[in-house]
Amino acid sequence: EYWGRGGVPTLVMAAATADNAFTITGFSVALTFVFPSPDSSLPMVIMKGPLEVIIGGISGVVFGYLLSFIPPKSPQQTAIQTFLLTLVGFSCVFGLKRATFAGAGVLAALVMSTVAAQTWEAKGEISGYLQKMWVVGETLLFTLVGGQVELSLLNYEIVGYGLVCLIVGVLLRCAVAYLSVNCSKLNVKEKLFVCASWTPKATVQAAIGSIALDRVRESDPDNSTAVLYGVTVLCIAVLAIIVTSPPGAALISLLGPRLLDFKAEETEPIRVSPAYDNLSIKSDEDKASDLV
């Protein structure tokens, strides 16, 4: 409903897409160094991170380009496009994970949907279908993440340091967001809204927060120190969701009407009922001539 002079929602969505891609890629590179394959040499470990970025980016562009032409126009085109987008996305994630390029799969799915959406005419309807599907996926995702948190392994020191890191991180994130749009044509109110919109963090944290713990349990489940580190990472991810997501969503809803311009809907032309088509407005001279 609110857009601002510079297309603020579009700007925020584009920046969030780039941020997610950068976050997933960086996390995958870090996992490569922390959990290297036993038969991998040091040069291969170093090259695997950039290699995942290249493979994920190229795969996403190729599949997105193909989906922009498939299927041909038909009454069921929107449903088919939604199905193909979901199917190819799952194939990228699980197929590249099977090939030991897990980060590349997630990046490929993200890039693919971005490329395909640039040419689809009914991307609004497709987004509506995916949002309905995401209601189920979101519930399962956050339920699984919350169920893996082992409170018995945590202490107040870990939680306290985690909260401090989150608060400092959010403040720096908002400051960098403001500086990023400082030279744009946005006014001060719109710049402040951009800062507020970058406060909540939830989906990516829920998706990748438990990966480190899963890797530890697969490779060395008896290593209590490594398990504690994995649980700590998962705990910080859950804290990020709890601390930033609800307040951030409330902040966006509160500041949106106050900081952004309202996007008025186009008004439909006034339609005159057929019963009044023969009516006309007469001048005083016409009325006088009628009396004569």
Secondary structure, DSSP 8 states (H G I E B T S, - for coil): -B-TTTTHHHHHHHHHHHHHHHHHHHHHHHHHHHS--TT--HHHHHHHHHHHHHHHHHHHHHHHHHHTT-S-S-TTHHHHHHHHHHHHHHHHHHHHHHTT-HHHHHHHHHHHHHHHHTT-TTHHHHHHHHHHHHHHHHHHHHHHHHHT--GGG--HHHHHHHHHHHHHHHHHHHHHHHHHTTTSS--HHHHHHHHHHTS---HHHHHHTTHHHHHHHHH-TT-HHHHHHHHHHHHHHHHHHHHHHHHHHHHHHHHHHHHS-B-----------GGGTT-----HHHHHHHH-
